[in-house]
């Protein structure tokens, strides 16, 4: 395949998902705007947002890379079926996603205190991150696998899909579940 044909193939595959990612990013921004009201109730919450979203991309981008490599090598079939490689990658990503969410809450709390800034209680920040982390992890794993498997079956290169899929799912559901976690913790902890 010529360089020009390769370029247009990648562009043709990536453009639609990038446009969806654009819309998803705008939606996530709207959700972020509604979270701003929670800053007074949970000081430090905005400090966690960029770190939380970035780690969604890091953890699940790595999962997507493993899936893409497995698909290209024929080691992972594009199906939701029992496959040790797939299960190991999913479990590792799930544990990493939840673990790093807890770490974000703890480090944010420590950093705010060290800087002499007001911070919500440690259990509030960790609780928000834990709830958002668990829910986002489930959606990220299922959504990523479903979209990559579907794209692969239709002839798309998963390497062209993973970045935008992870970014979009992470931003949209990361912000939605963070808002949900803030509301839930706000109800549980008066």
C-alpha positions as CSV (number, residue, x, y, z in Angstrom):
1,X,0.0,0.0,0.0
2,X,1.3,3.4,-0.9
3,X,2.0,6.1,1.7
4,X,-0.8,8.2,0.4
5,X,-3.4,5.3,0.5
6,X,-2.2,4.4,4.0
7,X,-2.6,8.0,5.2
8,X,-6.2,8.2,3.8
9,X,-7.1,4.9,5.2
10,X,-6.0,6.0,8.7
11,X,-7.7,9.3,8.3
12,X,-10.9,7.7,7.1
13,X,-11.0,5.3,10.0
14,X,-10.1,7.9,12.7
15,X,-12.1,10.9,11.6
16,X,-15.6,9.7,12.6
17,X,-14.4,8.6,16.1
18,X,-12.5,11.9,16.5
19,X,-15.7,13.8,15.8
20,X,-17.6,11.7,18.3
21,X,-14.7,12.4,20.7
22,X,-15.1,16.2,20.1
23,X,-18.8,16.0,21.1
24,X,-17.9,13.8,24.1
25,X,-15.4,16.3,25.3
26,X,-17.9,19.1,25.1
27,X,-20.4,17.1,27.0
28,X,-17.8,16.3,29.7
29,X,-17.1,20.0,30.0
30,X,-20.7,20.7,30.6
31,X,-20.7,18.1,33.4
32,X,-17.6,19.7,34.8
33,X,-19.4,23.0,35.0
34,X,-22.1,21.4,37.2
35,X,-19.4,19.9,39.5
36,X,-18.0,23.4,40.2
37,X,-21.0,24.0,42.5
38,X,-19.6,21.1,44.7
39,X,-16.3,22.9,45.3
40,X,-17.6,24.6,48.5
41,X,-18.9,21.3,49.9
42,X,-15.8,19.3,48.9
43,X,-12.8,21.6,48.7
44,X,-10.1,20.0,46.5
45,X,-12.5,18.3,44.2
46,X,-11.3,20.3,41.1
47,X,-7.7,19.4,41.8
48,X,-8.6,15.7,41.3
49,X,-10.4,16.1,37.9
50,X,-7.5,16.4,35.5
51,X,-5.5,13.7,37.3
52,X,-8.6,11.4,37.3
53,X,-9.3,11.9,33.6
54,X,-5.6,11.5,32.7
55,X,-5.3,8.2,34.6
56,X,-8.4,6.8,32.8
57,X,-6.5,7.4,29.5
58,X,-3.3,5.9,30.8
59,X,-4.7,2.8,32.3
60,X,-7.3,2.0,29.6
61,X,-5.0,3.1,26.8
62,X,-2.6,0.4,27.9
63,X,-5.5,-2.1,28.0
64,X,-6.5,-1.0,24.5
65,X,-2.9,-1.5,23.3
66,X,-2.8,-5.0,24.7
67,X,-6.1,-5.8,23.0
68,X,-5.0,-4.4,19.7
69,X,-1.7,-6.3,19.8
70,X,-3.6,-9.5,20.7
71,X,-6.1,-9.0,17.8
72,X,-3.3,-8.3,15.3
73,X,-1.4,-11.4,16.4
74,X,-4.5,-13.6,16.5
75,X,-4.0,-14.2,20.2
76,X,-7.3,-12.6,21.2
77,X,-10.4,-13.2,19.2
78,X,-12.8,-10.2,18.7
79,X,-15.4,-11.8,20.9
80,X,-16.6,-11.7,24.5
81,X,-15.4,-15.2,25.3
82,X,-13.1,-16.7,27.9
83,X,-9.5,-16.0,26.9
84,X,-6.8,-16.0,29.5
85,X,-4.9,-13.1,27.9
86,X,-8.0,-11.0,27.7
87,X,-9.0,-11.8,31.3
88,X,-5.6,-11.0,32.7
89,X,-5.4,-7.7,30.8
90,X,-8.9,-6.7,32.0
91,X,-8.4,-7.7,35.6
92,X,-5.0,-5.9,35.7
93,X,-6.6,-2.8,34.2
94,X,-9.5,-2.9,36.6
95,X,-7.3,-3.2,39.7
96,X,-5.0,-0.4,38.4
97,X,-7.9,1.8,37.6
98,X,-9.4,1.5,41.1
99,X,-6.1,1.5,42.9
100,X,-5.0,4.7,41.2
101,X,-8.3,6.3,42.0
102,X,-7.8,5.8,45.7
103,X,-4.2,7.1,45.4
104,X,-5.5,10.2,43.7
105,X,-7.8,10.9,46.6
106,X,-5.1,10.4,49.2
107,X,-2.4,12.4,47.4
108,X,-4.7,15.2,46.7
109,X,-5.6,15.5,50.3
110,X,-2.0,15.4,51.4
111,X,-0.9,17.9,48.8
112,X,-3.7,20.4,49.8
113,X,-2.8,20.1,53.4
114,X,0.9,20.5,52.7
115,X,0.2,23.6,50.7
116,X,-2.0,25.0,53.5
117,X,-5.1,24.9,51.4
118,X,-8.6,23.9,52.5
119,X,-9.4,20.2,51.8
120,X,-12.4,18.0,52.2
121,X,-12.0,15.1,54.6
122,X,-9.8,12.3,53.5
123,X,-12.6,9.8,53.5
124,X,-14.7,12.1,51.4
125,X,-12.1,12.6,48.7
126,X,-11.2,8.9,48.7
127,X,-14.9,7.9,48.7
128,X,-15.6,10.1,45.7
129,X,-12.6,8.7,43.8
130,X,-13.4,5.1,44.7
131,X,-17.0,5.3,43.5
132,X,-16.1,7.2,40.3
133,X,-13.2,4.8,39.7
134,X,-15.1,1.6,40.1
135,X,-18.0,2.8,37.9
136,X,-15.7,4.3,35.3
137,X,-13.6,1.2,35.2
138,X,-16.6,-1.1,34.4
139,X,-17.8,1.2,31.6
140,X,-14.3,1.7,30.2
141,X,-13.6,-2.0,30.0
142,X,-17.0,-3.0,28.5
143,X,-17.2,0.0,26.2
144,X,-13.6,-0.3,25.0
145,X,-13.9,-4.0,24.3
146,X,-17.2,-3.7,22.5
147,X,-16.2,-0.8,20.3
148,X,-12.7,-2.2,19.4
149,X,-14.1,-5.7,18.7
150,X,-16.9,-4.2,16.6
151,X,-14.5,-2.0,14.7
152,X,-12.1,-4.9,14.1
153,X,-14.8,-7.1,12.8
154,X,-15.7,-4.4,10.3
155,X,-12.1,-4.1,9.1
156,X,-10.9,-1.1,11.1
157,X,-7.5,-1.1,12.6
158,X,-7.9,-1.0,16.4
159,X,-4.8,1.1,16.8
160,X,-6.7,3.9,15.0
161,X,-9.7,3.6,17.3
162,X,-8.3,3.1,20.8
163,X,-7.0,6.6,21.5
164,X,-10.2,8.4,20.7
165,X,-12.4,5.7,22.3
166,X,-10.5,5.8,25.6
167,X,-10.4,9.6,25.7
168,X,-14.1,9.9,24.9
169,X,-15.3,7.2,27.2
170,X,-13.0,8.4,30.0
171,X,-14.0,12.0,29.7
172,X,-17.8,11.4,29.4
173,X,-18.2,8.7,32.0
174,X,-15.3,9.9,34.2
175,X,-17.1,13.2,34.7
176,X,-20.6,11.7,34.9
177,X,-19.5,9.2,37.6
178,X,-17.5,11.8,39.4
179,X,-20.7,14.0,39.6
180,X,-22.7,10.9,40.7
181,X,-20.0,10.1,43.4
182,X,-20.1,13.7,44.6
183,X,-23.9,13.6,44.9
184,X,-23.8,10.2,46.6
185,X,-21.1,11.1,49.1
186,X,-22.9,14.4,49.8
187,X,-26.1,12.5,50.7
188,X,-24.3,9.8,52.8
189,X,-22.1,12.3,54.6
190,X,-24.3,15.2,55.8
